[in-house]
Amino acid sequence: MIGQMRIGHGYDLHRLEPIAPGGPGRPLIVGGVRLDHDRGPVAHSDGDVLYHAVTDALLGALGLEDIGQLFPDDAAENEGRDSADFVREAVRLISASGWGVVNLDATVVLERPRIGASKGAIRANLAGLLGVGVERVNVKGKSHEGVDAIGEGRAIEAHAVVLLASAGQG
Ligand code: MG
């Protein structure tokens, strides 16, 4: 018999702007890893697009309020906030509801820089936040083939799919 399971999907996009003193672009952080780039996300929090997508996937699996509802972008306490806090809160809500993470699969879409060298660190960060082994966390990087806003380096996007099982069945 197949145990109770839930699937969740998350998506996020941030504009990328030049990182300059007082400029709109924040340092580029993806999955908790700082990437060396001259552009960064425009965001109220630290703008970690992958953590945002993962948070919404986790919340969406249980039909809970989404990241924008739980952490309003006009709230002072979320200014510059470490987006790991959002993932932690989603995991806390899931655990409190009697669910655990089976696996996560995510895709980050950006033209530059390539995330290949950072994938291991990103997976480890996510596995730690989700409380699962790294073999249950997959992260892929894709370019946008030079077209549209992402391909022109003006935006970064992330997609995440997560599977949950009722506690004890993961
Ligand atoms: Mg976001």
Backbone and ligand atoms as CSV (ligand in chain L), in Angstrom:
chain,resi,resn,atom,element,x,y,z
A,1,MET,N,N,0.844,-1.197,0.000
A,1,MET,CA,C,0.000,0.000,0.000
A,1,MET,C,C,0.879,1.248,0.000
A,2,ILE,N,N,0.478,2.196,-0.776
A,2,ILE,CA,C,1.218,3.454,-0.831
A,2,ILE,C,C,0.726,4.374,0.270
A,3,GLY,N,N,1.677,4.903,1.041
A,3,GLY,CA,C,1.308,5.807,2.129
A,3,GLY,C,C,0.848,7.154,1.622
A,4,GLN,N,N,0.383,7.954,2.537
A,4,GLN,CA,C,-0.084,9.296,2.178
A,4,GLN,C,C,1.076,10.152,1.703
A,5,MET,N,N,0.887,10.762,0.567
A,5,MET,CA,C,1.932,11.645,0.036
A,5,MET,C,C,1.318,12.921,-0.506
A,6,ARG,N,N,2.155,13.944,-0.573
A,6,ARG,CA,C,1.752,15.234,-1.150
A,6,ARG,C,C,2.889,15.735,-2.023
A,7,ILE,N,N,2.539,16.382,-3.124
A,7,ILE,CA,C,3.544,16.986,-3.986
A,7,ILE,C,C,3.361,18.496,-3.955
A,8,GLY,N,N,4.468,19.221,-3.992
A,8,GLY,CA,C,4.397,20.678,-3.993
A,8,GLY,C,C,5.302,21.261,-5.056
A,9,HIS,N,N,4.862,22.372,-5.630
A,9,HIS,CA,C,5.636,23.051,-6.670
A,9,HIS,C,C,5.884,24.492,-6.253
A,10,GLY,N,N,7.090,24.976,-6.495
A,10,GLY,CA,C,7.400,26.372,-6.199
A,10,GLY,C,C,8.138,27.008,-7.353
A,11,TYR,N,N,7.897,28.285,-7.537
A,11,TYR,CA,C,8.531,29.045,-8.616
A,11,TYR,C,C,8.852,30.441,-8.104
A,12,ASP,N,N,9.996,30.978,-8.542
A,12,ASP,CA,C,10.298,32.368,-8.202
A,12,ASP,C,C,11.192,32.982,-9.262
A,13,LEU,N,N,11.134,34.273,-9.357
A,13,LEU,CA,C,11.979,35.030,-10.290
A,13,LEU,C,C,12.369,36.341,-9.616
A,14,HIS,N,N,13.621,36.742,-9.822
A,14,HIS,CA,C,14.059,38.071,-9.388
A,14,HIS,C,C,14.762,38.771,-10.530
A,15,ARG,N,N,14.520,40.063,-10.639
A,15,ARG,CA,C,15.309,40.867,-11.569
A,15,ARG,C,C,16.738,40.927,-11.074
A,16,LEU,N,N,17.683,40.968,-11.988
A,16,LEU,CA,C,19.088,41.151,-11.649
A,16,LEU,C,C,19.521,42.548,-12.083
A,17,GLU,N,N,20.138,43.269,-11.162
A,17,GLU,CA,C,20.630,44.619,-11.448
A,17,GLU,C,C,22.088,44.711,-11.017
A,18,PRO,N,N,22.828,45.684,-11.572
A,18,PRO,CA,C,24.235,45.831,-11.171
A,18,PRO,C,C,24.379,45.998,-9.661
A,19,ILE,N,N,25.398,45.325,-9.119
A,19,ILE,CA,C,25.713,45.479,-7.699
A,19,ILE,C,C,26.633,46.687,-7.576
A,20,ALA,N,N,26.119,47.729,-6.957
A,20,ALA,CA,C,26.905,48.946,-6.782
A,20,ALA,C,C,26.530,49.541,-5.437
A,21,PRO,N,N,27.426,50.317,-4.850
A,21,PRO,CA,C,27.091,50.944,-3.564
A,21,PRO,C,C,25.795,51.728,-3.693
A,22,GLY,N,N,24.821,51.405,-2.878
A,22,GLY,CA,C,23.532,52.080,-2.934
A,22,GLY,C,C,22.678,51.678,-4.109
A,23,GLY,N,N,23.209,50.763,-4.955
A,23,GLY,CA,C,22.461,50.327,-6.131
A,23,GLY,C,C,21.402,49.309,-5.773
A,24,PRO,N,N,20.579,48.965,-6.751
A,24,PRO,CA,C,19.442,48.092,-6.454
A,24,PRO,C,C,19.817,46.623,-6.297
A,25,GLY,N,N,20.961,46.194,-6.867
A,25,GLY,CA,C,21.291,44.775,-6.839
A,25,GLY,C,C,21.951,44.354,-5.538
A,26,ARG,N,N,21.423,43.306,-4.921
A,26,ARG,CA,C,22.061,42.722,-3.731
A,26,ARG,C,C,23.080,41.684,-4.203
A,27,PRO,N,N,24.003,41.267,-3.330
A,27,PRO,CA,C,24.910,40.174,-3.715
A,27,PRO,C,C,24.112,38.957,-4.161
A,28,LEU,N,N,24.616,38.259,-5.179
A,28,LEU,CA,C,23.886,37.115,-5.738
A,28,LEU,C,C,24.098,35.880,-4.873
A,29,ILE,N,N,23.035,35.463,-4.196
A,29,ILE,CA,C,23.065,34.282,-3.334
A,29,ILE,C,C,22.032,33.292,-3.851
A,30,VAL,N,N,22.475,32.073,-4.131
A,30,VAL,CA,C,21.581,31.028,-4.647
A,30,VAL,C,C,21.749,29.787,-3.788
A,31,GLY,N,N,20.663,29.363,-3.167
A,31,GLY,CA,C,20.756,28.190,-2.293
A,31,GLY,C,C,21.743,28.387,-1.161
A,32,GLY,N,N,21.824,29.619,-0.680
A,32,GLY,CA,C,22.709,29.918,0.437
A,32,GLY,C,C,24.167,30.083,0.068
A,33,VAL,N,N,24.473,30.024,-1.229
A,33,VAL,CA,C,25.860,30.148,-1.682
A,33,VAL,C,C,26.027,31.465,-2.440
A,34,ARG,N,N,26.993,32.260,-2.020
A,34,ARG,CA,C,27.291,33.524,-2.678
A,34,ARG,C,C,28.028,33.239,-3.985
A,35,LEU,N,N,27.464,33.722,-5.094
A,35,LEU,CA,C,28.082,33.524,-6.403
A,35,LEU,C,C,28.759,34.813,-6.840
A,36,ASP,N,N,29.927,34.680,-7.440
A,36,ASP,CA,C,30.678,35.846,-7.877
A,36,ASP,C,C,30.090,36.373,-9.195
A,37,HIS,N,N,29.490,37.557,-9.140
A,37,HIS,CA,C,28.843,38.114,-10.316
A,37,HIS,C,C,28.732,39.624,-10.131
A,38,ASP,N,N,28.634,40.352,-11.253
A,38,ASP,CA,C,28.523,41.809,-11.132
A,38,ASP,C,C,27.070,42.269,-11.041
A,39,ARG,N,N,26.158,41.300,-11.094
A,39,ARG,CA,C,24.740,41.622,-10.939
A,39,ARG,C,C,24.146,40.801,-9.797
A,40,GLY,N,N,23.084,41.330,-9.201
A,40,GLY,CA,C,22.432,40.608,-8.116
A,40,GLY,C,C,20.947,40.922,-8.082
A,41,PRO,N,N,20.206,40.165,-7.274
A,41,PRO,CA,C,18.746,40.296,-7.288
A,41,PRO,C,C,18.248,41.592,-6.643
A,42,VAL,N,N,17.189,42.090,-7.221
A,42,VAL,CA,C,16.428,43.154,-6.575
A,42,VAL,C,C,15.421,42.457,-5.675
A,43,ALA,N,N,15.508,42.727,-4.377
A,43,ALA,CA,C,14.687,41.970,-3.431
A,43,ALA,C,C,14.555,42.723,-2.117
A,44,HIS,N,N,13.520,42.370,-1.369
A,44,HIS,CA,C,13.346,42.925,-0.025
A,44,HIS,C,C,14.184,42.108,0.962
A,45,SER,N,N,14.122,40.772,0.810
A,45,SER,CA,C,14.976,39.881,1.603
A,45,SER,C,C,16.348,39.821,0.938
A,46,ASP,N,N,17.123,38.764,1.240
A,46,ASP,CA,C,18.425,38.629,0.570
A,46,ASP,C,C,18.268,38.185,-0.891
A,47,GLY,N,N,17.043,37.856,-1.313
A,47,GLY,CA,C,16.766,37.576,-2.727
A,47,GLY,C,C,17.225,36.217,-3.215
A,48,ASP,N,N,17.291,35.248,-2.311
A,48,ASP,CA,C,17.725,33.894,-2.710
A,48,ASP,C,C,16.578,33.193,-3.439
A,49,VAL,N,N,16.630,33.259,-4.760
A,49,VAL,CA,C,15.518,32.795,-5.593
A,49,VAL,C,C,15.245,31.300,-5.397
A,50,LEU,N,N,16.286,30.522,-5.168
A,50,LEU,CA,C,16.099,29.076,-4.992
A,50,LEU,C,C,15.429,28.772,-3.647
A,51,TYR,N,N,15.892,29.414,-2.601
A,51,TYR,CA,C,15.249,29.206,-1.299
A,51,TYR,C,C,13.783,29.640,-1.335
A,52,HIS,N,N,13.483,30.684,-2.097
A,52,HIS,CA,C,12.096,31.141,-2.192
A,52,HIS,C,C,11.231,30.095,-2.905
A,53,ALA,N,N,11.755,29.541,-4.004
A,53,ALA,CA,C,10.992,28.523,-4.726
A,53,ALA,C,C,10.803,27.272,-3.868
A,54,VAL,N,N,11.841,26.878,-3.139
A,54,VAL,CA,C,11.752,25.695,-2.277
A,54,VAL,C,C,10.742,25.934,-1.152
A,55,THR,N,N,10.764,27.131,-0.583
A,55,THR,CA,C,9.806,27.462,0.479
A,55,THR,C,C,8.378,27.333,-0.029
A,56,ASP,N,N,8.109,27.858,-1.218
A,56,ASP,CA,C,6.755,27.784,-1.767
A,56,ASP,C,C,6.371,26.355,-2.153
A,57,ALA,N,N,7.338,25.549,-2.573
A,57,ALA,CA,C,7.038,24.146,-2.866
A,57,ALA,C,C,6.616,23.418,-1.595
A,58,LEU,N,N,7.351,23.650,-0.517
A,58,LEU,CA,C,7.039,23.003,0.763
A,58,LEU,C,C,5.662,23.440,1.267
A,59,LEU,N,N,5.415,24.740,1.232
A,59,LEU,CA,C,4.133,25.265,1.719
A,59,LEU,C,C,2.991,24.821,0.814
A,60,GLY,N,N,3.255,24.825,-0.502
A,60,GLY,CA,C,2.221,24.468,-1.463
A,60,GLY,C,C,1.779,23.023,-1.346
A,61,ALA,N,N,2.700,22.144,-0.958
A,61,ALA,CA,C,2.354,20.724,-0.834
A,61,ALA,C,C,1.229,20.509,0.170
A,62,LEU,N,N,1.169,21.374,1.178
A,62,LEU,CA,C,0.127,21.230,2.193
A,62,LEU,C,C,-0.953,22.293,2.060
A,63,GLY,N,N,-0.886,23.062,0.975
A,63,GLY,CA,C,-1.914,24.085,0.774
A,63,GLY,C,C,-1.872,25.177,1.828
A,64,LEU,N,N,-0.681,25.443,2.365
A,64,LEU,CA,C,-0.536,26.497,3.372
A,64,LEU,C,C,-0.373,27.852,2.695
A,65,GLU,N,N,-0.433,28.910,3.478
A,65,GLU,CA,C,-0.186,30.246,2.939
A,65,GLU,C,C,1.179,30.273,2.270
A,66,ASP,N,N,1.312,31.051,1.193
A,66,ASP,CA,C,2.580,31.061,0.457
A,66,ASP,C,C,3.585,32.022,1.093
A,67,ILE,N,N,4.781,32.052,0.513
A,67,ILE,CA,C,5.882,32.822,1.105
A,67,ILE,C,C,5.545,34.309,1.218
A,68,GLY,N,N,4.823,34.825,0.215
A,68,GLY,CA,C,4.475,36.242,0.242
A,68,GLY,C,C,3.469,36.575,1.332
A,69,GLN,N,N,2.638,35.593,1.675
A,69,GLN,CA,C,1.658,35.802,2.743
A,69,GLN,C,C,2.308,35.653,4.122
A,70,LEU,N,N,3.221,34.677,4.245
A,70,LEU,CA,C,3.868,34.445,5.544
A,70,LEU,C,C,4.926,35.496,5.848
A,71,PHE,N,N,5.594,35.957,4.782
A,71,PHE,CA,C,6.710,36.899,4.967
A,71,PHE,C,C,6.536,38.084,4.024
A,72,PRO,N,N,5.653,39.019,4.357
A,72,PRO,CA,C,5.341,40.140,3.459
A,72,PRO,C,C,6.595,40.951,3.112
A,73,ASP,N,N,6.655,41.385,1.839
A,73,ASP,CA,C,7.849,42.121,1.405
A,73,ASP,C,C,7.787,43.598,1.785
A,74,ASP,N,N,6.767,43.958,2.584
A,74,ASP,CA,C,6.768,45.326,3.114
A,74,ASP,C,C,6.959,45.323,4.632
A,75,ALA,N,N,7.323,44.135,5.183
A,75,ALA,CA,C,7.542,44.032,6.631
A,75,ALA,C,C,9.008,44.320,6.953
A,76,ALA,N,N,9.213,45.198,7.920
A,76,ALA,CA,C,10.578,45.632,8.257
A,76,ALA,C,C,11.461,44.461,8.661
A,77,GLU,N,N,10.869,43.466,9.353
A,77,GLU,CA,C,11.707,42.357,9.851
A,77,GLU,C,C,12.232,41.468,8.717
A,78,ASN,N,N,11.664,41.621,7.512
A,78,ASN,CA,C,12.124,40.806,6.384
A,78,ASN,C,C,13.137,41.539,5.491
A,79,GLU,N,N,13.442,42.771,5.821
A,79,GLU,CA,C,14.414,43.560,5.051
A,79,GLU,C,C,15.793,42.919,5.134
A,80,GLY,N,N,16.312,42.510,3.972
A,80,GLY,CA,C,17.645,41.908,3.927
A,80,GLY,C,C,17.740,40.559,4.605
A,81,ARG,N,N,16.600,39.950,4.908
A,81,ARG,CA,C,16.577,38.730,5.719
A,81,ARG,C,C,17.202,37.535,5.007
A,82,ASP,N,N,17.893,36.714,5.757
A,82,ASP,CA,C,18.453,35.452,5.266
A,82,ASP,C,C,17.285,34.543,4.893
A,83,SER,N,N,17.196,34.187,3.612
A,83,SER,CA,C,16.051,33.398,3.149
A,83,SER,C,C,16.042,31.976,3.705
A,84,ALA,N,N,17.141,31.536,4.299
A,84,ALA,CA,C,17.129,30.238,4.984
A,84,ALA,C,C,16.052,30.236,6.071
A,85,ASP,N,N,15.779,31.410,6.648
A,85,ASP,CA,C,14.719,31.514,7.666
A,85,ASP,C,C,13.370,31.087,7.093
A,86,PHE,N,N,13.122,31.412,5.822
A,86,PHE,CA,C,11.836,31.075,5.204
A,86,PHE,C,C,11.720,29.561,5.012
A,87,VAL,N,N,12.818,28.942,4.565
A,87,VAL,CA,C,12.808,27.484,4.390
A,87,VAL,C,C,12.606,26.806,5.751
A,88,ARG,N,N,13.339,27.292,6.773
A,88,ARG,CA,C,13.222,26.699,8.109
A,88,ARG,C,C,11.788,26.764,8.624
A,89,GLU,N,N,11.127,27.899,8.403
A,89,GLU,CA,C,9.752,28.052,8.887
A,89,GLU,C,C,8.817,27.103,8.126
A,90,ALA,N,N,9.029,26.948,6.826
A,90,ALA,CA,C,8.195,26.015,6.054
A,90,ALA,C,C,8.399,24.586,6.555
A,91,VAL,N,N,9.647,24.208,6.819
A,91,VAL,CA,C,9.937,22.857,7.329
A,91,VAL,C,C,9.292,22.674,8.710
A,92,ARG,N,N,9.348,23.720,9.532
A,92,ARG,CA,C,8.735,23.642,10.859
A,92,ARG,C,C,7.222,23.411,10.753
A,93,LEU,N,N,6.580,24.128,9.845
A,93,LEU,CA,C,5.126,23.987,9.676
A,93,LEU,C,C,4.772,22.593,9.176
A,94,ILE,N,N,5.590,22.058,8.278
A,94,ILE,CA,C,5.346,20.722,7.735
A,94,ILE,C,C,5.502,19.658,8.817
A,95,SER,N,N,6.587,19.788,9.578
A,95,SER,CA,C,6.825,18.828,10.660
A,95,SER,C,C,5.706,18.885,11.689
A,96,ALA,N,N,5.274,20.100,11.998
A,96,ALA,CA,C,4.214,20.278,12.991
A,96,ALA,C,C,2.905,19.665,12.511
A,97,SER,N,N,2.748,19.553,11.192
A,97,SER,CA,C,1.539,18.959,10.629
A,97,SER,C,C,1.676,17.454,10.428
A,98,GLY,N,N,2.848,16.909,10.809
A,98,GLY,CA,C,3.023,15.455,10.729
A,98,GLY,C,C,3.548,14.948,9.401
A,99,TRP,N,N,4.254,15.832,8.662
A,99,TRP,CA,C,4.788,15.442,7.360
A,99,TRP,C,C,6.300,15.594,7.334
A,100,GLY,N,N,6.930,14.817,6.444
A,100,GLY,CA,C,8.372,14.919,6.255
A,100,GLY,C,C,8.707,14.937,4.770
A,101,VAL,N,N,9.897,15.433,4.457
A,101,VAL,CA,C,10.330,15.553,3.063
A,101,VAL,C,C,10.884,14.215,2.560
A,102,VAL,N,N,10.369,13.759,1.424
A,102,VAL,CA,C,10.925,12.575,0.760
A,102,VAL,C,C,12.082,13.001,-0.146
A,103,ASN,N,N,11.824,13.917,-1.066
A,103,ASN,CA,C,12.902,14.433,-1.912
A,103,ASN,C,C,12.529,15.777,-2.517
A,104,LEU,N,N,13.558,16.458,-2.986
A,104,LEU,CA,C,13.405,17.757,-3.633
A,104,LEU,C,C,14.153,17.727,-4.953
A,105,ASP,N,N,13.539,18.257,-5.993
A,105,ASP,CA,C,14.221,18.434,-7.276
A,105,ASP,C,C,14.014,19.881,-7.699
A,106,ALA,N,N,15.105,20.558,-8.027
A,106,ALA,CA,C,15.008,21.987,-8.330
A,106,ALA,C,C,15.862,22.346,-9.538
A,107,THR,N,N,15.442,23.412,-10.216
A,107,THR,CA,C,16.192,23.929,-11.362
A,107,THR,C,C,16.373,25.428,-11.203
A,108,VAL,N,N,17.607,25.872,-11.371
A,108,VAL,CA,C,17.915,27.301,-11.357
A,108,VAL,C,C,18.228,27.708,-12.789
A,109,VAL,N,N,17.568,28.763,-13.269
A,109,VAL,CA,C,17.783,29.227,-14.633
A,109,VAL,C,C,18.449,30.592,-14.585
A,110,LEU,N,N,19.673,30.647,-15.058
A,110,LEU,CA,C,20.368,31.927,-15.175
A,110,LEU,C,C,21.454,31.807,-16.227
A,111,GLU,N,N,21.759,32.940,-16.829
A,111,GLU,CA,C,22.718,32.907,-17.932
A,111,GLU,C,C,24.155,32.861,-17.435
A,112,ARG,N,N,24.452,33.710,-16.458
A,112,ARG,CA,C,25.773,33.762,-15.849
A,112,ARG,C,C,25.611,34.055,-14.373
A,113,PRO,N,N,26.496,33.598,-13.519
A,113,PRO,CA,C,27.536,32.601,-13.806
A,113,PRO,C,C,26.933,31.199,-13.796
A,114,ARG,N,N,27.670,30.237,-14.286
A,114,ARG,CA,C,27.222,28.841,-14.200
A,114,ARG,C,C,27.290,28.399,-12.737
A,115,ILE,N,N,26.323,27.592,-12.307
A,115,ILE,CA,C,26.304,27.191,-10.894
A,115,ILE,C,C,26.971,25.839,-10.660
A,116,GLY,N,N,27.479,25.232,-11.737
A,116,GLY,CA,C,28.016,23.876,-11.617
A,116,GLY,C,C,28.958,23.667,-10.438
A,117,ALA,N,N,29.899,24.595,-10.276
A,117,ALA,CA,C,30.911,24.435,-9.227
A,117,ALA,C,C,30.318,24.605,-7.832
A,118,SER,N,N,29.139,25.197,-7.744
A,118,SER,CA,C,28.516,25.463,-6.443
A,118,SER,C,C,27.419,24.463,-6.095
A,119,LYS,N,N,27.133,23.556,-7.021
A,119,LYS,CA,C,25.994,22.651,-6.808
A,119,LYS,C,C,26.114,21.818,-5.539
A,120,GLY,N,N,27.301,21.317,-5.275
A,120,GLY,CA,C,27.489,20.489,-4.083
A,120,GLY,C,C,27.170,21.257,-2.818
A,121,ALA,N,N,27.650,22.491,-2.745
A,121,ALA,CA,C,27.409,23.317,-1.555
A,121,ALA,C,C,25.928,23.669,-1.438
A,122,ILE,N,N,25.281,23.938,-2.574
A,122,ILE,CA,C,23.853,24.272,-2.562
A,122,ILE,C,C,23.038,23.066,-2.083
A,123,ARG,N,N,23.364,21.901,-2.610
A,123,ARG,CA,C,22.648,20.679,-2.197
A,123,ARG,C,C,22.830,20.428,-0.707
A,124,ALA,N,N,24.049,20.618,-0.233
A,124,ALA,CA,C,24.318,20.392,1.199
A,124,ALA,C,C,23.520,21.379,2.057
A,125,ASN,N,N,23.461,22.627,1.628
A,125,ASN,CA,C,22.681,23.622,2.380
A,125,ASN,C,C,21.211,23.218,2.450
A,126,LEU,N,N,20.658,22.832,1.296
A,126,LEU,CA,C,19.239,22.460,1.252
A,126,LEU,C,C,18.977,21.204,2.083
A,127,ALA,N,N,19.858,20.221,1.963
A,127,ALA,CA,C,19.678,18.979,2.723
A,127,ALA,C,C,19.669,19.278,4.221
A,128,GLY,N,N,20.563,20.170,4.641
A,128,GLY,CA,C,20.611,20.535,6.062
A,128,GLY,C,C,19.325,21.199,6.520
A,129,LEU,N,N,18.811,22.117,5.702
A,129,LEU,CA,C,17.583,22.822,6.064
A,129,LEU,C,C,16.383,21.875,6.078
A,130,LEU,N,N,16.361,20.930,5.128
A,130,LEU,CA,C,15.218,20.021,5.018
A,130,LEU,C,C,15.333,18.843,5.982
A,131,GLY,N,N,16.530,18.626,6.521
A,131,GLY,CA,C,16.723,17.506,7.448
A,131,GLY,C,C,16.731,16.162,6.743
A,132,VAL,N,N,17.265,16.140,5.507
A,132,VAL,CA,C,17.355,14.881,4.751
A,132,VAL,C,C,18.785,14.718,4.231
A,133,GLY,N,N,19.115,13.529,3.739
A,133,GLY,CA,C,20.422,13.306,3.141
A,133,GLY,C,C,20.541,14.026,1.803
A,134,VAL,N,N,21.777,14.341,1.410
A,134,VAL,CA,C,21.979,15.075,0.152
A,134,VAL,C,C,21.504,14.271,-1.058
A,135,GLU,N,N,21.427,12.943,-0.908
A,135,GLU,CA,C,20.982,12.130,-2.044
A,135,GLU,C,C,19.490,12.350,-2.335
A,136,ARG,N,N,18.802,13.014,-1.426
A,136,ARG,CA,C,17.383,13.315,-1.650
A,136,ARG,C,C,17.161,14.730,-2.191
A,137,VAL,N,N,18.253,15.421,-2.443
A,137,VAL,CA,C,18.165,16.799,-2.930
A,137,VAL,C,C,18.901,16.911,-4.257
A,138,ASN,N,N,18.203,17.343,-5.292
A,138,ASN,CA,C,18.843,17.519,-6.585
A,138,ASN,C,C,18.681,18.964,-7.058
A,139,VAL,N,N,19.750,19.519,-7.598
A,139,VAL,CA,C,19.727,20.886,-8.111
A,139,VAL,C,C,20.372,20.896,-9.491
A,140,LYS,N,N,19.652,21.465,-10.436
A,140,LYS,CA,C,20.163,21.563,-11.797
A,140,LYS,C,C,20.307,23.036,-12.195
A,141,GLY,N,N,21.304,23.329,-12.988
A,141,GLY,CA,C,21.465,24.674,-13.530
A,141,GLY,C,C,21.190,24.656,-15.021
A,142,LYS,N,N,20.467,25.666,-15.500
A,142,LYS,CA,C,20.171,25.786,-16.931
A,142,LYS,C,C,20.429,27.214,-17.377
A,143,SER,N,N,20.930,27.368,-18.582
A,143,SER,CA,C,20.992,28.713,-19.158
A,143,SER,C,C,19.675,28.955,-19.894
A,144,HIS,N,N,19.471,30.185,-20.330
A,144,HIS,CA,C,18.254,30.507,-21.074
A,144,HIS,C,C,18.577,30.805,-22.531
A,145,GLU,N,N,19.727,30.253,-22.969
A,145,GLU,CA,C,20.108,30.294,-24.380
A,145,GLU,C,C,20.151,31.700,-24.954
A,146,GLY,N,N,20.453,32.659,-24.077
A,146,GLY,CA,C,20.668,34.020,-24.563
A,146,GLY,C,C,19.425,34.801,-24.924
A,147,VAL,N,N,18.252,34.195,-24.737
A,147,VAL,CA,C,17.037,34.915,-25.144
A,147,VAL,C,C,16.218,35.357,-23.937
A,148,ASP,N,N,15.435,36.388,-24.169
A,148,ASP,CA,C,14.529,36.944,-23.165
A,148,ASP,C,C,15.306,37.483,-21.953
A,149,ALA,N,N,14.579,37.894,-20.936
A,149,ALA,CA,C,15.210,38.602,-19.816
A,149,ALA,C,C,16.279,37.754,-19.130
A,150,ILE,N,N,15.993,36.469,-18.933
A,150,ILE,CA,C,16.970,35.627,-18.233
A,150,ILE,C,C,18.195,35.418,-19.103
A,151,GLY,N,N,17.973,35.168,-20.370
A,151,GLY,CA,C,19.076,34.962,-21.286
A,151,GLY,C,C,19.950,36.200,-21.458
A,152,GLU,N,N,19.335,37.365,-21.255
A,152,GLU,CA,C,20.081,38.625,-21.360
A,152,GLU,C,C,20.688,39.030,-20.024
A,153,GLY,N,N,20.576,38.158,-19.020
A,153,GLY,CA,C,21.209,38.416,-17.733
A,153,GLY,C,C,20.464,39.391,-16.852
A,154,ARG,N,N,19.204,39.655,-17.187
A,154,ARG,CA,C,18.428,40.642,-16.428
A,154,ARG,C,C,17.525,40.015,-15.382
A,155,ALA,N,N,17.534,38.682,-15.288
A,155,ALA,CA,C,16.690,38.018,-14.292
A,155,ALA,C,C,17.235,36.627,-14.002
A,156,ILE,N,N,16.819,36.097,-12.860
A,156,ILE,CA,C,17.152,34.726,-12.453
A,156,ILE,C,C,15.858,34.066,-11.995
A,157,GLU,N,N,15.754,32.775,-12.260
A,157,GLU,CA,C,14.498,32.059,-12.017
A,157,GLU,C,C,14.827,30.729,-11.350
A,158,ALA,N,N,13.897,30.230,-10.532
A,158,ALA,CA,C,14.066,28.897,-9.941
A,158,ALA,C,C,12.729,28.178,-9.898
A,159,HIS,N,N,12.799,26.880,-10.120
A,159,HIS,CA,C,11.638,26.000,-10.033
A,159,HIS,C,C,11.982,24.902,-9.035
A,160,ALA,N,N,11.000,24.481,-8.244
A,160,ALA,CA,C,11.246,23.416,-7.273
A,160,ALA,C,C,10.022,22.518,-7.168
A,161,VAL,N,N,10.277,21.225,-7.067
A,161,VAL,CA,C,9.216,20.256,-6.815
A,161,VAL,C,C,9.640,19.428,-5.610
A,162,VAL,N,N,8.731,19.269,-4.669
A,162,VAL,CA,C,9.046,18.516,-3.467
A,162,VAL,C,C,7.974,17.467,-3.217
A,163,LEU,N,N,8.391,16.309,-2.727
A,163,LEU,CA,C,7.460,15.265,-2.330
A,163,LEU,C,C,7.511,15.117,-0.817
A,164,LEU,N,N,6.315,15.093,-0.220
A,164,LEU,CA,C,6.214,14.907,1.235
A,164,LEU,C,C,5.510,13.569,1.512
A,165,ALA,N,N,5.874,12.962,2.617
A,165,ALA,CA,C,5.153,11.783,3.097
A,165,ALA,C,C,4.730,12.029,4.528
A,166,SER,N,N,3.608,11.427,4.908
A,166,SER,CA,C,3.198,11.570,6.301
A,166,SER,C,C,4.282,10.933,7.157
A,167,ALA,N,N,4.558,11.536,8.307
A,167,ALA,CA,C,5.728,11.182,9.122
A,167,ALA,C,C,5.795,9.673,9.355
A,168,GLY,N,N,6.997,9.137,9.205
A,168,GLY,CA,C,7.193,7.708,9.410
A,168,GLY,C,C,7.138,6.911,8.150
A,169,GLN,N,N,6.742,7.566,7.023
A,169,GLN,CA,C,6.654,6.839,5.759
A,169,GLN,C,C,7.715,7.267,4.765
A,170,GLY,N,N,8.477,8.347,5.117
A,170,GLY,CA,C,9.443,8.890,4.157
A,170,GLY,C,C,10.532,7.858,3.838
L,1,MG,MG,MG,11.559,35.838,-4.260
